[in-house]
């Protein structure tokens, strides 16, 4: 495992948390779901 992985995961978690808070006030669940799928794909490509 890469030593930087925990840092990357922590940063992504913070970003996702902020995004969720913002999205909850603007978007519906469907748009958020498609974004979450995109995030998971991005993470799997990074790792």
Secondary structure, 3 states (H helix, E strand, C coil): CCCCHHHHHHHHHHHHHHHHHHHHCCCCHHHHHHHHHHHHHHHHHHC
